[in-house]
Amino acid sequence: MELVAGDGSDDGAGRPGPATEASLGSNPHVAVAPNGDLYVISGAPLVMLVRGGSIEDIYTGAADEFAFGGVAV
């Protein structure tokens, strides 16, 4: 097992930047694309992309939107 993303915190810090030094938010869900990219969806309306050891936010929804029910990965 290898850590590829997340530092165990829930403070929203570290994005963009090294994936292992970034917060993944609360209750993250993960999907792996065929090319190996990792998509992380947090409890907030936020989708993050992990690629090549880096992480970035690729979608931030409205305050009343929830990731599951508003975002398809």
N, C-alpha and C positions, 0 to 999 in steps of 0.2 A: 504494500500500500504506500502511496506517495501523496503528500499534500501538494495540491496544485493551486488552491485558492482558499482564501479566508484566513483571518488571524484570530477567530474566536470572539471578536467583539461585535457589538451591535450599535456602533456610533456613526456609521456612514462615512468613516474616514478612509483615506488611502486610494481613492479612485479619482482620476486614472493613476496607474502606477503598477508596481510589482504585485502580482495577484496574491501572493502569500502574505502580503502586508496590508491587505485591504479588508474592511468590514464587508460581510455579505448581507447585513441587515438581519431582520428577524424572520425565522422560519423559512430559510431559503430552499428553493426547489431547483434541481439541476437537470439539464438535458444535454446530451452529447450529440453533436452533428456528425454526419458521416466523415467529414474532413478532420474531425478531432476537436473542433472548436467546442467550448463549453458555454452554455447559456445558463445564467443564474437568474431566477425570478424570486424576488424577496416578497415578504408580506405586504410591503408598500407597492404602489404601482411603478415598479422599477425593474428593468431588464438589463443585465450586465453581460458583457462578452469577455470571456477569458481566451486569449490566443497568444501563443509564444511566450508565456510567462507573465503577460501583462493583463490588466483588467481595465475596462472602461464601461461607463454607462452608455447604453445605446437607445434606451427608451425611458422616459419619465412621464407618467400619466398625470391626469388631473387629480386633485386632492380627494375627490369623491369616487375615484376609479380604483378598482382592486385588480391586481395582476391576473388572478384567475377569474375570468369572466370578461376581461377587457383586452387581454393580450394573447395572441396565438404565436407560439414559437415552433 
